[in-house]
Amino acid sequence: MSEQTVRVELVWPEERGAKDDCRAGTGVVWSGKGDIQDYPAALWPRLAPHPDVWRLVDTPKEPPSADEEARIDAERARSAGAEIGADTVLVGLAGPGSTPPRMLSVDELADMSDEAVYSEGAARRYRLHPRLNPVNLRAKFLEQQGGVE
């Protein structure tokens, strides 16, 4: 029986040219941006952490379940928390019929620690880069919140 494969596309900038499989040493070579090669499915996890280089072409036909989405969101929040040194990350999942979170004011955000702002942003599913300075962190939070209150 032959090994299962997935189709993997090279997505890095065109000017970078060809790319070999430097992660698992399979000998697979992509000729340049947009090239798609069959790749051993069991080894895909070695390429997956590099989405700026490779992309899985064969994606699941079904969308992820709510439980799987929650697990993915929690893992992203945990990773973001680890990057900023947070011991605790709060993740709030809004379900059908839930009310949106209360808008926070500039003053409320100013009184919060950076860690608390990141945690609240993660709970609201905001995209806050882990290396924002305190001023930009609060500005991005307000922007994603939809304005100032």
DSSP file (Angstrom, degrees, kcal/mol; ACC not computed):
  #  RESIDUE AA STRUCTURE BP1 BP2  ACC     N-H-->O    O-->H-N    N-H-->O    O-->H-N    TCO  KAPPA ALPHA  PHI   PSI    X-CA   Y-CA   Z-CA
    1    1 A M              0   0    0      0, 0.0     2,-0.1     0, 0.0     3,-0.1   0.000 360.0 360.0 360.0 136.1    0.0    0.0    0.0
    2    2 A S        -     0   0    0      1,-0.1     2,-0.1     3,-0.0     3,-0.1  -0.433 360.0 -95.5 -81.9 156.4    1.4    3.4   -0.9
    3    3 A E        -     0   0    0     -2,-0.1     2,-0.1     1,-0.1    -1,-0.1  -0.418  42.0-109.0 -69.7 140.4    1.9    6.2    1.6
    4    4 A Q        -     0   0    0     -2,-0.1    37,-2.3    -3,-0.1    38,-0.5  -0.453  40.6-166.1 -68.9 142.5   -1.0    8.7    1.9
    5    5 A T  E     -A   40   0A   0     35,-0.3     2,-0.3    36,-0.1    33,-0.1  -0.878  14.4-154.6-127.7 161.2   -0.1   12.2    0.6
    6    6 A V  E     -A   39   0A   0     33,-2.9    33,-2.7    -2,-0.3     2,-0.5  -0.869  29.1-110.0-124.4 163.2   -1.5   15.7    0.7
    7    7 A R  E     -A   38   0A   0     -2,-0.3    50,-3.2    31,-0.2    51,-0.9  -0.860  34.8-170.0 -99.8 126.9   -1.1   18.5   -1.8
    8    8 A V  E     -AB  37  56A   0     29,-2.6    29,-2.4    -2,-0.5     2,-0.4  -0.960   6.8-153.8-122.9 130.9    1.1   21.3   -0.6
    9    9 A E  E     -AB  36  55A   0     46,-3.2    46,-2.2    -2,-0.4     2,-0.5  -0.828  17.1-127.9-104.6 140.2    1.6   24.6   -2.3
   10   10 A L  E     + B   0  54A   0     25,-2.2    24,-3.4    -2,-0.4    44,-0.2  -0.768  31.8 171.7 -83.1 124.7    4.7   26.9   -2.0
   11   11 A V        +     0   0    0     42,-3.2    43,-0.2    -2,-0.5    -1,-0.1   0.424  32.0 116.2-117.3  -1.0    3.4   30.4   -1.1
   12   12 A W  S    S-     0   0    0     41,-0.9    41,-0.1     1,-0.2     5,-0.1  -0.172  82.5 -60.9 -68.2 169.1    6.5   32.4   -0.3
   13   13 A P    >   -     0   0    0      0, 0.0     3,-2.0     0, 0.0     4,-0.3  -0.133  44.7-125.3 -55.4 141.5    7.4   35.4   -2.5
   14   14 A E  G >  S+     0   0    0      1,-0.3     3,-1.7     2,-0.2    19,-0.2   0.827 106.9  64.1 -55.8 -36.8    8.0   34.6   -6.1
   15   15 A E  G 3  S+     0   0    0      1,-0.3    -1,-0.3    17,-0.1    -3,-0.0   0.664  89.4  69.0 -66.2 -14.2   11.4   36.3   -6.1
   16   16 A R  G <  S-     0   0    0     -3,-2.0    -1,-0.3     1,-0.2    -2,-0.2   0.665  89.5-163.9 -79.6 -15.1   12.7   33.6   -3.6
   17   17 A G    <   +     0   0    0     -3,-1.7    -1,-0.2    -4,-0.3    -5,-0.1  -0.358  41.2   8.3  76.0-147.4   12.5   30.9   -6.3
   18   18 A A        -     0   0    0     13,-0.1     2,-0.4    14,-0.1    13,-0.2  -0.219  61.0-159.1 -73.0 160.4   12.5   27.2   -5.7
   19   19 A K  E     -C   30   0B   0     11,-2.6    11,-3.4    13,-0.1     2,-0.2  -0.991   2.2-154.1-144.5 132.3   12.3   25.6   -2.3
   20   20 A D  E     -C   29   0B   0     -2,-0.4     2,-1.6     9,-0.2     9,-0.2  -0.603  39.6 -92.3 -98.5 166.1   13.3   22.1   -1.1
   21   21 A D     >  +     0   0    0      7,-1.9     4,-1.0    -2,-0.2     6,-0.4  -0.616  53.0 163.5 -77.8  90.0   11.8   20.2    1.9
   22   22 A C  T  4  +     0   0    0     -2,-1.6    -1,-0.2     1,-0.2    -2,-0.0   0.498  66.3  61.0 -86.5  -4.5   14.3   21.4    4.5
   23   23 A R  T  4 S+     0   0    0     -3,-0.1    -1,-0.2     1,-0.0    -2,-0.1   0.833 122.6  10.5 -92.7 -36.3   12.0   20.3    7.4
   24   24 A A  T  4 S-     0   0    0     23,-0.0    -2,-0.1    -3,-0.0    -3,-0.1   0.457  89.8-128.0-124.2  -5.2   11.7   16.5    6.8
   25   25 A G     <  +     0   0    0     -4,-1.0    -3,-0.1     1,-0.1    -5,-0.0   0.850  55.9 145.5  63.3  36.7   14.3   15.8    4.1
   26   26 A T        -     0   0    0     -5,-0.2     3,-0.1     2,-0.1    -1,-0.1   0.669  64.2-118.7 -79.5 -16.1   11.9   14.0    1.8
   27   27 A G        +     0   0    0     -6,-0.4     2,-0.2     1,-0.3    -5,-0.1   0.407  64.0 145.9  89.8  -2.3   13.6   15.3   -1.4
   28   28 A V        -     0   0    0     -7,-0.1    -7,-1.9    -8,-0.0     2,-0.4  -0.511  28.9-167.2 -69.3 134.8   10.4   17.1   -2.5
   29   29 A V  E     -C   20   0B   0     -9,-0.2     2,-0.4    -2,-0.2    -9,-0.2  -0.993  13.7-151.2-129.0 130.7   11.2   20.3   -4.3
   30   30 A W  E     -C   19   0B   0    -11,-3.4   -11,-2.6    -2,-0.4     3,-0.1  -0.860  12.3-145.0 -96.7 133.4    8.8   23.1   -5.2
   31   31 A S        -     0   0    0     -2,-0.4     2,-0.3   -13,-0.2   -13,-0.1   0.680  64.3 -54.4 -76.1 -17.6    9.8   25.0   -8.4
   32   32 A G  S >  S-     0   0    0    -13,-0.1     3,-2.4   -14,-0.1   -22,-0.3  -0.942  88.0 -21.3 163.1-179.8    8.5   28.4   -7.1
   33   33 A K  T 3  S+     0   0    0     -2,-0.3   -22,-0.2     1,-0.3     3,-0.1  -0.199 126.0  19.2 -52.0 132.4    5.6   30.3   -5.8
   34   34 A G  T 3  S+     0   0    0    -24,-3.4    -1,-0.3     1,-0.3     2,-0.2   0.224  87.7 135.5  91.4 -13.7    2.3   28.5   -6.6
   35   35 A D    <   -     0   0    0     -3,-2.4   -25,-2.2   -25,-0.2     2,-0.5  -0.480  41.0-154.2 -69.6 137.2    3.9   25.1   -7.4
   36   36 A I  E     +A    9   0A   0    -27,-0.2     2,-0.3    -2,-0.2   -27,-0.2  -0.956  14.5 179.8-117.3 130.3    2.0   22.2   -5.8
   37   37 A Q  E     -A    8   0A   0    -29,-2.4   -29,-2.6    -2,-0.5     2,-0.3  -0.944  33.6-110.1-127.7 148.8    3.6   18.9   -4.9
   38   38 A D  E     -A    7   0A   0     -2,-0.3   -31,-0.2   -31,-0.2   -33,-0.0  -0.609  42.7-174.6 -72.4 138.7    2.4   15.7   -3.4
   39   39 A Y  E     -A    6   0A   0    -33,-2.7   -33,-2.9    -2,-0.3     5,-0.1  -0.991  35.4 -90.3-139.7 142.0    3.8   15.4    0.1
   40   40 A P  E >>  -A    5   0A   0      0, 0.0     3,-1.4     0, 0.0     4,-0.7  -0.325  32.7-143.4 -56.1 123.4    3.6   12.6    2.8
   41   41 A A  G >4 S+     0   0    0    -37,-2.3     3,-0.9     1,-0.3   -36,-0.1   0.856  98.1  58.9 -58.2 -37.6    0.6   13.3    4.9
   42   42 A A  G 34 S+     0   0    0    -38,-0.5    -1,-0.3     1,-0.2   -37,-0.1   0.735 107.8  47.0 -66.6 -20.8    2.3   12.1    8.0
   43   43 A L  G X> S+     0   0    0     -3,-1.4     3,-2.2     1,-0.2     4,-0.6   0.533  81.6  95.9 -98.7  -7.5    5.0   14.7    7.6
   44   44 A W  H XX S+     0   0    0     -3,-0.9     4,-2.3    -4,-0.7     3,-1.7   0.854  73.2  68.0 -51.4 -38.9    2.7   17.7    6.9
   45   45 A P  H 34 S+     0   0    0      0, 0.0    -1,-0.3     0, 0.0    -2,-0.1   0.740  93.6  59.7 -56.4 -20.8    2.8   18.8   10.6
   46   46 A R  H <4 S+     0   0    0     -3,-2.2    -2,-0.2     1,-0.2    -3,-0.1   0.790 113.2  36.2 -76.1 -26.4    6.5   19.6   10.1
   47   47 A L  H X< S+     0   0    0     -3,-1.7     3,-2.3    -4,-0.6     7,-0.3   0.759  99.0  80.2 -92.0 -29.5    5.6   22.2    7.4
   48   48 A A  T 3< S+     0   0    0     -4,-2.3    -2,-0.1     1,-0.3    -1,-0.1   0.780  81.7  63.4 -53.4 -35.4    2.4   23.5    8.9
   49   49 A P  T 3  S+     0   0    0      0, 0.0    -1,-0.3     0, 0.0     3,-0.1   0.510  97.0  64.1 -69.7   0.8    4.1   25.8   11.4
   50   50 A H    X>  +     0   0    0     -3,-2.3     4,-2.4     1,-0.1     3,-2.2  -0.529  55.2 157.4-122.3  65.0    5.4   27.8    8.4
   51   51 A P  T 34 S+     0   0    0      0, 0.0    -1,-0.1     0, 0.0    -3,-0.1   0.641  72.2  65.5 -67.7 -12.6    2.3   29.2    6.7
   52   52 A D  T 34 S+     0   0    0     -3,-0.1     3,-0.1     1,-0.1    -2,-0.0   0.522 115.1  29.7 -82.8  -4.4    4.4   31.9    5.1
   53   53 A V  T <4 S+     0   0    0     -3,-2.2   -42,-3.2     1,-0.4   -41,-0.9   0.727 125.2  26.2-115.7 -49.4    6.2   29.2    3.1
   54   54 A W  E  <  -B   10   0A   0     -4,-2.4     2,-0.4    -7,-0.3    -1,-0.4  -0.886  55.3-166.9-124.9 151.6    3.7   26.3    2.6
   55   55 A R  E     -B    9   0A   0    -46,-2.2   -46,-3.2    -2,-0.3     2,-0.5  -1.000  26.0-123.5-136.7 134.6    0.0   25.9    2.4
   56   56 A L  E     -B    8   0A   0     -2,-0.4   -48,-0.2   -48,-0.2     3,-0.1  -0.657  22.6-169.8 -75.1 123.0   -2.1   22.7    2.5
   57   57 A V  S    S+     0   0    0    -50,-3.2     2,-1.4    -2,-0.5    -1,-0.2   0.885  72.6  67.3 -83.4 -41.7   -4.2   22.7   -0.7
   58   58 A D  S    S+     0   0    0    -51,-0.9    -1,-0.2     3,-0.0     3,-0.1  -0.653  71.7 175.4 -83.5  91.9   -6.4   19.8    0.2
   59   59 A T        -     0   0    0     -2,-1.4    -2,-0.0     1,-0.1     0, 0.0  -0.644  41.9 -83.1 -94.9 155.7   -8.4   21.2    3.0
   60   60 A P        -     0   0    0      0, 0.0    -1,-0.1     0, 0.0     0, 0.0  -0.274  30.3-139.4 -57.4 140.1  -11.3   19.4    4.7
   61   61 A K  S    S+     0   0    0      2,-0.1    -2,-0.0    -3,-0.1    -3,-0.0   0.827  86.3  67.1 -70.1 -32.3  -14.6   19.7    2.8
   62   62 A E  S    S-     0   0    0      1,-0.1     3,-0.1     3,-0.0     0, 0.0  -0.696  90.8-117.0 -90.5 140.5  -16.5   20.1    6.1
   63   63 A P        -     0   0    0      0, 0.0    -2,-0.1     0, 0.0    -1,-0.1  -0.398  45.9 -88.0 -68.0 155.2  -16.1   23.2    8.2
   64   64 A P        -     0   0    0      0, 0.0     0, 0.0     0, 0.0     0, 0.0  -0.292  47.1-106.4 -63.8 149.9  -14.6   22.4   11.7
   65   65 A S     >  -     0   0    0      1,-0.1     4,-2.7    -3,-0.1     5,-0.2  -0.215  30.9-105.2 -68.0 165.7  -17.1   21.6   14.4
   66   66 A A  H  > S+     0   0    0      1,-0.2     4,-2.4     2,-0.2     5,-0.2   0.880 123.8  52.1 -60.7 -37.7  -17.9   24.2   17.1
   67   67 A D  H  > S+     0   0    0      2,-0.2     4,-2.3     1,-0.2    -1,-0.2   0.910 110.0  47.7 -64.7 -41.6  -15.8   22.2   19.5
   68   68 A E  H  > S+     0   0    0      2,-0.2     4,-2.5     1,-0.2    -2,-0.2   0.905 111.9  50.1 -67.0 -41.0  -12.9   22.1   17.1
   69   69 A E  H  X S+     0   0    0     -4,-2.7     4,-2.8     2,-0.2    -2,-0.2   0.913 111.1  49.5 -61.7 -42.2  -13.2   25.8   16.6
   70   70 A A  H  X S+     0   0    0     -4,-2.4     4,-2.5     2,-0.2    -2,-0.2   0.902 111.0  49.6 -63.6 -40.9  -13.2   26.4   20.3
   71   71 A R  H  X S+     0   0    0     -4,-2.3     4,-2.2     2,-0.2    -2,-0.2   0.914 112.3  47.6 -64.2 -42.6  -10.2   24.2   20.8
   72   72 A I  H  X S+     0   0    0     -4,-2.5     4,-2.4     2,-0.2    -2,-0.2   0.928 113.1  48.2 -63.9 -45.6   -8.3   26.1   18.0
   73   73 A D  H  X S+     0   0    0     -4,-2.8     4,-2.5     1,-0.2    -2,-0.2   0.904 111.5  50.1 -61.8 -41.7   -9.3   29.5   19.5
   74   74 A A  H  X S+     0   0    0     -4,-2.5     4,-2.5     2,-0.2    -1,-0.2   0.896 110.6  49.7 -64.9 -39.2   -8.2   28.3   23.0
   75   75 A E  H  X S+     0   0    0     -4,-2.2     4,-2.5     2,-0.2    -2,-0.2   0.904 110.9  49.6 -66.6 -40.6   -4.8   27.1   21.6
   76   76 A R  H  X S+     0   0    0     -4,-2.4     4,-2.6     2,-0.2    -2,-0.2   0.919 112.3  47.8 -62.8 -42.8   -4.3   30.5   19.8
   77   77 A A  H  X S+     0   0    0     -4,-2.5     4,-2.7     2,-0.2    -2,-0.2   0.905 111.3  50.8 -64.5 -41.2   -5.1   32.4   23.0
   78   78 A R  H  X S+     0   0    0     -4,-2.5     4,-2.4     2,-0.2    -2,-0.2   0.920 112.0  47.3 -62.1 -43.3   -2.8   30.1   25.0
   79   79 A S  H  X S+     0   0    0     -4,-2.5     4,-2.0     2,-0.2    -2,-0.2   0.912 112.7  48.6 -64.5 -42.7    0.0   30.7   22.5
   80   80 A A  H  X S+     0   0    0     -4,-2.6     4,-1.2     1,-0.2    -2,-0.2   0.900 112.1  49.7 -64.1 -40.0   -0.6   34.5   22.5
   81   81 A G  H  X>S+     0   0    0     -4,-2.7     5,-3.1     1,-0.2     4,-0.5   0.896 108.8  52.0 -64.2 -40.4   -0.6   34.5   26.3
   82   82 A A  H ><5S+     0   0    0     -4,-2.4     3,-0.7     1,-0.2    -1,-0.2   0.875 105.2  56.5 -64.0 -36.6    2.6   32.5   26.4
   83   83 A E  H 3<5S+     0   0    0     -4,-2.0    -1,-0.2     1,-0.2    -2,-0.2   0.818 113.8  38.8 -65.6 -30.1    4.3   35.1   24.1
   84   84 A I  H 3<5S-     0   0    0     -4,-1.2    -1,-0.2    -3,-0.3    -2,-0.2   0.395 116.7-111.3-100.8   3.2    3.5   37.9   26.4
   85   85 A G  T <<5 +     0   0    0     -3,-0.7     2,-0.3    -4,-0.5    -3,-0.2   0.731  58.6 161.7  78.2  22.4    4.2   35.9   29.6
   86   86 A A      < -     0   0    0     -5,-3.1    -1,-0.2    -6,-0.2     3,-0.1  -0.599  30.9-160.8 -78.4 133.7    0.6   35.7   30.8
   87   87 A D  S    S+     0   0    0     -2,-0.3     2,-0.4     1,-0.2    -1,-0.1   0.791  80.2  34.4 -79.5 -29.4   -0.1   33.0   33.3
   88   88 A T        -     0   0    0     -7,-0.1     2,-0.4     2,-0.0    -1,-0.2  -0.988  62.8-172.8-131.7 135.0   -3.9   33.1   32.7
   89   89 A V        -     0   0    0     -2,-0.4     2,-0.5    -3,-0.1   -11,-0.1  -0.994  15.7-146.6-127.0 125.7   -5.7   33.8   29.4
   90   90 A L        -     0   0    0     -2,-0.4     2,-0.5   -13,-0.1    33,-0.1  -0.783  12.8-169.5 -93.2 131.6   -9.5   34.1   29.5
   91   91 A V        -     0   0    0     -2,-0.5     2,-0.5    32,-0.1    32,-0.2  -0.979   0.2-169.6-122.7 120.0  -11.4   32.9   26.4
   92   92 A G        -     0   0    0     -2,-0.5     2,-0.6    31,-0.2    -2,-0.0  -0.936   6.6-157.1-110.7 127.6  -15.0   33.7   26.1
   93   93 A L        -     0   0    0     -2,-0.5     2,-0.5    31,-0.0    31,-0.1  -0.903   9.4-144.4-106.9 122.8  -17.1   32.0   23.4
   94   94 A A        -     0   0    0     -2,-0.6     3,-0.1     4,-0.1    -2,-0.0  -0.722  19.9-165.8 -85.9 127.2  -20.2   33.7   22.2
   95   95 A G    >   -     0   0    0     -2,-0.5     3,-2.1     1,-0.2    -1,-0.0  -0.497  39.3 -60.1-103.4 176.8  -23.0   31.4   21.4
   96   96 A P  T 3  S+     0   0    0      0, 0.0    -1,-0.2     0, 0.0     3,-0.1  -0.312 124.8  15.3 -57.0 135.3  -26.2   31.9   19.5
   97   97 A G  T 3  S+     0   0    0      1,-0.3     2,-0.1    -3,-0.1    -3,-0.0   0.462  93.1 137.8  80.6   1.5  -28.4   34.5   21.1
   98   98 A S    <   -     0   0    0     -3,-2.1    -1,-0.3     1,-0.1    -4,-0.1  -0.450  54.5-117.8 -79.0 154.8  -25.5   35.9   23.3
   99   99 A T        -     0   0    0     -2,-0.1     3,-0.1    -3,-0.1    -4,-0.1  -0.672  31.3-105.3 -90.5 146.6  -25.1   39.6   23.8
  100  100 A P        -     0   0    0      0, 0.0    -1,-0.1     0, 0.0     3,-0.1  -0.297  47.0 -90.1 -66.3 155.8  -22.0   41.3   22.6
  101  101 A P        -     0   0    0      0, 0.0     2,-0.1     0, 0.0     3,-0.1  -0.291  49.2 -93.6 -66.0 152.4  -19.4   42.3   25.2
  102  102 A R        -     0   0    0      1,-0.1     2,-0.2    -3,-0.1    -3,-0.0  -0.389  44.1-109.2 -64.5 138.9  -19.8   45.8   26.7
  103  103 A M        -     0   0    0     -3,-0.1     2,-0.4    -2,-0.1    -1,-0.1  -0.513  31.1-137.2 -71.5 137.3  -17.6   48.4   25.0
  104  104 A L        -     0   0    0     -2,-0.2    45,-0.6    -3,-0.1     2,-0.1  -0.761  14.6-130.7 -96.9 142.2  -14.7   49.6   27.1
  105  105 A S     >  -     0   0    0     -2,-0.4     4,-2.3    44,-0.2     5,-0.2  -0.364  24.7-107.1 -85.5 167.7  -13.8   53.2   27.3
  106  106 A V  H  > S+     0   0    0      1,-0.2     4,-2.2     2,-0.2     5,-0.1   0.907 122.2  50.4 -57.9 -43.8  -10.3   54.8   26.9
  107  107 A D  H  > S+     0   0    0      2,-0.2     4,-1.6     1,-0.2    -1,-0.2   0.896 108.5  50.9 -64.8 -41.1  -10.1   55.4   30.6
  108  108 A E  H  > S+     0   0    0      1,-0.2     4,-0.6     2,-0.2    -1,-0.2   0.922 112.3  46.9 -62.7 -43.1  -11.1   51.8   31.5
  109  109 A L  H >< S+     0   0    0     -4,-2.3     3,-1.0     1,-0.2    -1,-0.2   0.878 108.4  55.7 -65.9 -36.9   -8.4   50.5   29.1
  110  110 A A  H 3< S+     0   0    0     -4,-2.2    -1,-0.2     1,-0.2    -2,-0.2   0.834 106.3  51.6 -64.2 -31.8   -5.9   52.9   30.6
  111  111 A D  H 3< S+     0   0    0     -4,-1.6    -1,-0.2    -3,-0.1     2,-0.2   0.588  97.3  86.6 -81.0 -10.2   -6.6   51.5   34.1
  112  112 A M  S << S-     0   0    0     -3,-1.0     2,-0.1    -4,-0.6    -3,-0.0  -0.625  82.5-115.1 -91.2 148.6   -6.0   47.9   32.9
  113  113 A S     >  -     0   0    0     -2,-0.2     4,-2.1     1,-0.1     5,-0.2  -0.367  30.8-110.0 -70.6 160.6   -2.6   46.2   32.8
  114  114 A D  H  > S+     0   0    0      1,-0.2     4,-2.7     2,-0.2     5,-0.2   0.912 121.1  54.2 -57.6 -42.3   -1.3   45.2   29.4
  115  115 A E  H  > S+     0   0    0      1,-0.2     4,-2.5     2,-0.2    -1,-0.2   0.896 107.7  49.5 -59.9 -40.9   -1.9   41.5   30.3
  116  116 A A  H  > S+     0   0    0      2,-0.2     4,-2.6     1,-0.2    -1,-0.2   0.879 110.1  50.8 -67.0 -37.3   -5.5   42.3   31.2
  117  117 A V  H  X S+     0   0    0     -4,-2.1     4,-2.6     2,-0.2    -2,-0.2   0.933 111.9  47.2 -65.5 -44.7   -6.0   44.1   27.9
  118  118 A Y  H  X S+     0   0    0     -4,-2.7     4,-2.6     2,-0.2    -2,-0.2   0.917 112.8  49.6 -61.1 -42.8   -4.6   41.1   26.0
  119  119 A S  H  X S+     0   0    0     -4,-2.5     4,-2.3     2,-0.2    -2,-0.2   0.921 112.1  46.7 -63.5 -44.5   -6.7   38.7   27.9
  120  120 A E  H  X S+     0   0    0     -4,-2.6     4,-1.5     1,-0.2    -1,-0.2   0.900 112.3  51.3 -64.6 -39.8   -9.9   40.7   27.3
  121  121 A G  H  <>S+     0   0    0     -4,-2.6     5,-3.2     1,-0.2     4,-0.3   0.903 109.5  49.7 -62.5 -41.4   -9.0   41.0   23.6
  122  122 A A  H ><5S+     0   0    0     -4,-2.6     3,-1.2     1,-0.2    -2,-0.2   0.902 108.0  53.8 -63.7 -40.7   -8.5   37.2   23.4
  123  123 A A  H 3<5S+     0   0    0     -4,-2.3    -1,-0.2     1,-0.3   -31,-0.2   0.827 112.6  44.1 -62.4 -31.1  -11.9   36.7   25.0
  124  124 A R  T 3<5S-     0   0    0     -4,-1.5    -1,-0.3    -5,-0.2    -2,-0.2   0.405 115.7-117.2 -92.9   1.6  -13.4   38.9   22.4
  125  125 A R  T < 5 +     0   0    0     -3,-1.2    -3,-0.2    -4,-0.3     2,-0.2   0.818  58.0 159.5  65.4  33.0  -11.4   37.2   19.6
  126  126 A Y      < -     0   0    0     -5,-3.2     2,-0.9    -6,-0.1    -1,-0.2  -0.556  44.9-123.3 -80.6 151.5   -9.6   40.4   18.7
  127  127 A R        +     0   0    0     -2,-0.2     2,-0.6    13,-0.1    17,-0.1  -0.838  40.4 168.0 -97.7  99.5   -6.3   40.1   16.8
  128  128 A L        -     0   0    0     -2,-0.9     9,-0.1   -10,-0.1    -2,-0.0  -0.954  35.1-126.9-117.4 114.5   -3.8   41.9   19.0
  129  129 A H    >   -     0   0    0     -2,-0.6     3,-1.5     1,-0.1    -2,-0.0  -0.350  18.4-129.3 -60.9 135.9   -0.1   41.4   18.1
  130  130 A P  T 3  S+     0   0    0      0, 0.0    -1,-0.1     0, 0.0   -12,-0.0   0.599 102.1  54.3 -67.5 -10.3    1.8   40.2   21.2
  131  131 A R  T 3  S+     0   0    0      2,-0.0     2,-0.1     6,-0.0    -2,-0.1   0.162  73.7 132.1-110.6  20.3    4.5   42.9   20.8
  132  132 A L    <   -     0   0    0     -3,-1.5    -4,-0.0     4,-0.1     6,-0.0  -0.447  59.1-120.2 -67.5 141.2    2.4   46.0   20.7
  133  133 A N     >  -     0   0    0     -2,-0.1     4,-2.8     1,-0.1     5,-0.2  -0.406  35.9 -97.3 -74.0 164.2    3.5   48.8   22.9
  134  134 A P  H  > S+     0   0    0      0, 0.0     4,-1.8     0, 0.0     5,-0.2   0.843 123.0  48.2 -54.9 -39.3    1.0   49.9   25.6
  135  135 A V  H  > S+     0   0    0      1,-0.2     4,-2.0     2,-0.2     5,-0.1   0.950 116.2  42.2 -67.3 -48.5   -0.4   52.9   23.5
  136  136 A N  H  > S+     0   0    0      2,-0.2     4,-2.9     1,-0.2     5,-0.2   0.838 109.5  59.6 -68.7 -32.3   -0.8   50.9   20.3
  137  137 A L  H  X S+     0   0    0     -4,-2.8     4,-2.2     1,-0.2    -1,-0.2   0.947 110.2  41.4 -58.3 -49.1   -2.2   47.9   22.2
  138  138 A R  H  X S+     0   0    0     -4,-1.8     4,-2.5    -5,-0.2    -2,-0.2   0.874 113.8  52.9 -69.1 -36.3   -5.1   50.0   23.5
  139  139 A A  H  X S+     0   0    0     -4,-2.0     4,-2.3     2,-0.2    -2,-0.2   0.924 111.5  45.8 -64.1 -44.0   -5.5   51.8   20.2
  140  140 A K  H  X S+     0   0    0     -4,-2.9     4,-2.5     2,-0.2     5,-0.2   0.880 111.2  53.2 -66.5 -37.7   -5.8   48.4   18.3
  141  141 A F  H  X S+     0   0    0     -4,-2.2     4,-2.0    -5,-0.2    -2,-0.2   0.956 111.5  45.3 -59.8 -50.0   -8.2   47.2   21.0
  142  142 A L  H  X>S+     0   0    0     -4,-2.5     5,-2.6     1,-0.2     4,-1.1   0.890 112.0  52.8 -61.5 -39.8  -10.5   50.2   20.5
  143  143 A E  H  <5S+     0   0    0     -4,-2.3     3,-0.4     1,-0.2    -1,-0.2   0.923 113.2  42.5 -61.5 -45.5  -10.2   49.9   16.7
  144  144 A Q  H  <5S+     0   0    0     -4,-2.5    -1,-0.2     1,-0.2    -2,-0.2   0.761 107.5  61.2 -75.0 -24.2  -11.3   46.2   16.8
  145  145 A Q  H  <5S-     0   0    0     -4,-2.0    -1,-0.2    -5,-0.2    -2,-0.2   0.762 121.5-107.7 -70.6 -24.5  -14.0   47.0   19.4
  146  146 A G  T  <5S-     0   0    0     -4,-1.1     2,-0.3    -3,-0.4    -3,-0.2   0.651  71.9 -38.4 106.2  20.0  -15.5   49.3   16.9
  147  147 A G  S   <S-     0   0    0     -5,-2.6     2,-0.4    -6,-0.2    -2,-0.1  -0.791  79.7 -51.4 129.4-170.8  -14.7   52.7   18.3
  148  148 A V              0   0    0     -2,-0.3   -43,-0.1     1,-0.1   -45,-0.0  -0.835 360.0 360.0-109.0 140.9  -14.4   54.6   21.5
  149  149 A E              0   0    0    -45,-0.6   -44,-0.2    -2,-0.4    -1,-0.1   0.358 360.0 360.0-121.7 360.0  -17.0   54.8   24.2
